[in-house]
Amino acid sequence: PAVHAQANATTGFPNKPVRLVVTYPPGGTVDAVARILGPKLTQIWGQSVVVDNRAGGGGIIGAQAVLSAPADGYTLMMDASNHAQNPALKKRMPFDTLKAFAPVSLLLKVPSVLVVNPSFPVRSPKELIAYVKANPGKVDFASSGNGSAQHLAAELFALKTGARMTHVAYRGGGPAMVDVMAGNVPVFFASLASALPYIQRGKLKPLAVAGQRRSPVLPDTPTFSESGVNGVDVYEWNALFAPAAVPAALVDKISKDVAAALSDREVKARLMSLGAEVIGSTPKELDQFRRAEINQWTALGKQANISLD
């Protein structure tokens, strides 16, 4: 009978609007992705997909909103790297991430990019390392908050190179970027998606991309490994999750529909213009990916003594 119930779960889904809870405020990368993906899913499903921004607590407020909704597939969560960083770096979590959420699809990965103010006198990661070591305690880096992807990227860089800079935390990537462009803080590990327009206008100088290969939108900027710095692969990623009690057959159906939406030519082109590598994984692939991410950030938290509490 259980098999029968699983099959029934997917019949006629969806027959009412689907709520897509975005765990970040409007205007950021996650929100942009939701607003590109939502209309395509609306088209595929014949039901409207409503984007609901529930920001705060590093993604935890949005996550709790999803967990308090019925586990019927009509409330989904779009989250980012925080999904793995919170359980790795917070001692107290209001839920067990791996048990509370069923993975649906890894949507995309956007590499971080190391940028500096154009007047800052370094042109490569190697020159930055030398400069930081020659000026101990004098070089600051910006981030969008304690434990954010930008903060962790700089900590990982320090761990791999011995070039330790002073952390200046902001209340978001926007304000951090503004201060780097103004010359108040020289260094920033930015999300490629948000830094790209400023790089193109010459307001930020890119030194290296924290991905395994060069980005098609920044073909002249080398990767860290090409620059002689290994082990600095940092992505900001977006993924779709459902409450764990949603039937597996329904999770599979949603995952396949999302992959179809992401393979649409226009959707893919718009996401790639943000500097994203578009993926559209299976639930199992996302589960393996998030476990590897949690392990990576747990190890870094221990080595660099970072806690989000």
Long-range contacts (C-beta under 8 A, 24 or more apart in sequence): 5-247, 6-247, 6-248, 6-249, 7-249, 9-73, 9-247, 9-249, 9-250, 10-247, 10-249, 10-250, 10-252, 10-253, 13-73, 13-250, 13-253, 13-254, 14-45, 14-47, 14-73, 14-74, 15-47, 16-47, 16-74, 17-47, 17-48, 17-49, 17-50, 17-74, 18-45, 18-47, 18-48, 18-49, 18-50, 18-73, 18-74, 18-75, 18-76, 19-49, 19-50, 19-52, 19-69, 19-74, 19-75, 19-76, 20-49, 20-50, 20-51, 20-52, 20-76, 20-77, 20-78, 21-52, 21-54, 21-62, 21-65, 21-66, 21-75, 21-76, 21-77, 21-78, 22-51, 22-52, 22-53, 22-54, 22-55, 22-62, 22-78, 23-54, 23-55, 23-59, 23-60, 23-61, 23-62, 23-63, 23-77, 23-78, 23-79, 23-80, 23-82, 24-53, 24-55, 24-59, 24-62, 24-80, 25-53, 25-55, 25-172, 26-53, 27-174, 28-172, 28-173, 28-194, 29-80, 29-110, 29-191, 29-193, 29-194, 29-236, 29-238, 29-274, 30-78, 30-79, 30-80, 30-238, 32-193, 32-274, 33-78, 33-107, 33-108, 33-238, 33-271, 33-274, 33-276, 34-78, 36-267, 36-270, 36-271, 37-107, 37-258, 37-261, 37-262, 37-267, 40-261, 40-264, 40-267, 41-257, 41-258, 41-261, 44-257, 44-260, 44-261, 45-257, 58-82, 58-85, 58-86, 58-145, 58-147, 58-148, 58-308, 59-83, 59-86, 60-86, 60-93, 60-94, 63-95, 63-100, 63-101, 64-94, 64-95, 66-101, 66-241, 66-242, 66-243, 67-95, 67-100, 67-243, 69-243, 71-242, 71-243, 71-244, 71-245, 71-246, 72-246, 73-242, 73-246, 73-247, 73-250, 73-251, 73-254, 75-242, 75-243, 76-104, 76-240, 76-241, 76-242, 76-254, 77-101, 77-240, 77-241, 77-242, 78-107, 78-238, 78-239, 78-240, 78-241, 79-238, 79-239, 79-241, 80-149, 80-236, 80-237, 80-238, 80-239, 81-149, 81-235, 81-236, 81-237, 81-293, 82-148, 83-239, 83-241, 83-290, 84-290, 84-293, 84-294, 84-296, 84-297, 85-147, 85-148, 85-149, 85-152, 85-293, 85-297, 85-308, 86-147, 86-308, 87-294, 88-293, 88-294, 88-295, 88-296, 88-297, 88-298, 88-300, 88-301, 89-147, 89-297, 89-298, 89-301, 89-306, 89-307, 89-308, 90-307, 90-308, 90-309, 91-307, 91-309, 92-309, 97-294, 98-290, 98-291, 98-294, 99-244, 100-243, 100-244, 101-241, 101-242, 101-243, 101-244, 102-241, 102-242, 102-243, 102-244, 102-246, 102-248, 102-251, 102-283, 103-239, 103-241, 103-283, 103-284, 103-286, 103-287, 103-290, 104-239, 104-240, 104-241, 104-242, 104-251, 104-254, 104-255, 104-258, 104-283, 104-286, 105-239, 105-240, 105-254, 105-255, 105-258, 105-259, 105-262, 105-279, 105-280, 105-281, 105-282, 105-283, 105-286, 106-237, 106-239, 106-279, 106-280, 106-281, 106-285, 106-286, 106-289, 107-237, 107-238, 107-239, 107-240, 107-258, 107-262, 107-278, 107-279, 107-280, 108-237, 108-238, 108-262, 108-271, 108-276, 108-277, 108-278, 108-279, 109-211, 109-235, 109-236, 109-237, 109-276, 109-277, 109-279, 110-191, 110-192, 110-193, 110-235, 110-236, 110-237, 110-238, 110-274, 110-275, 110-276, 110-277, 111-192, 111-209, 111-210, 111-211, 111-215, 111-233, 111-234, 111-235, 111-236, 111-275, 111-277, 112-149, 112-150, 112-153, 112-189, 112-190, 112-191, 112-192, 112-209, 112-210, 112-234, 112-235, 112-236, 113-189, 113-190, 113-191, 113-192, 113-195, 113-199, 113-206, 113-208, 113-209, 113-210, 113-215, 113-218, 113-221, 114-153, 114-157, 114-187, 114-188, 114-189, 114-206, 114-207, 114-208, 114-209, 114-210, 114-224, 115-180, 115-187, 115-188, 115-189, 115-190, 115-195, 115-198, 115-199, 115-204, 115-205, 115-206, 115-207, 116-180, 116-186, 116-187, 116-188, 116-204, 116-205, 116-207, 117-180, 117-181, 117-183, 117-185, 117-186, 117-204, 117-205, 118-202, 118-203, 118-204, 118-205, 119-183, 120-186, 120-187, 120-205, 122-207, 123-205, 123-207, 124-207, 124-208, 124-227, 125-161, 125-207, 125-208, 125-224, 125-227, 125-228, 125-229, 126-227, 126-228, 126-229, 128-163, 128-187, 128-207, 129-161, 129-162, 129-163, 129-229, 132-163, 132-164, 132-165, 133-162, 133-163, 137-166, 139-165, 139-166, 139-186, 139-187, 140-165, 140-166, 140-167, 140-168, 140-185, 140-186, 140-187, 141-165, 141-166, 141-167, 141-168, 141-185, 141-186, 141-187, 141-188, 141-189, 142-168, 142-170, 142-176, 142-177, 142-179, 142-180, 142-185, 142-187, 142-188, 143-167, 143-168, 143-169, 143-170, 143-176, 143-188, 143-189, 144-169, 144-170, 144-171, 144-172, 144-173, 144-176, 145-169, 145-170, 145-171, 145-172, 146-308, 147-306, 147-308, 148-173, 149-189, 149-191, 149-234, 149-235, 149-236, 150-176, 150-188, 150-189, 150-190, 150-191, 151-306, 152-234, 152-297, 152-300, 152-306, 153-189, 153-210, 153-232, 153-234, 154-187, 154-189, 155-300, 155-304, 155-306, 156-231, 156-232, 156-234, 156-300, 156-304, 157-189, 157-229, 157-232, 158-304, 159-300, 159-303, 159-304, 160-229, 160-230, 160-231, 160-232, 161-229, 177-204, 180-204, 189-234, 191-236, 192-217, 192-218, 192-274, 192-275, 193-236, 193-274, 193-275, 193-276, 196-274, 196-275, 208-232, 210-234, 210-235, 211-235, 211-277, 215-275, 216-272, 217-272, 217-273, 217-275, 218-275, 237-289, 237-293, 239-286, 239-289, 239-290, 248-283, 251-283, 252-283, 255-281, 255-282, 255-283
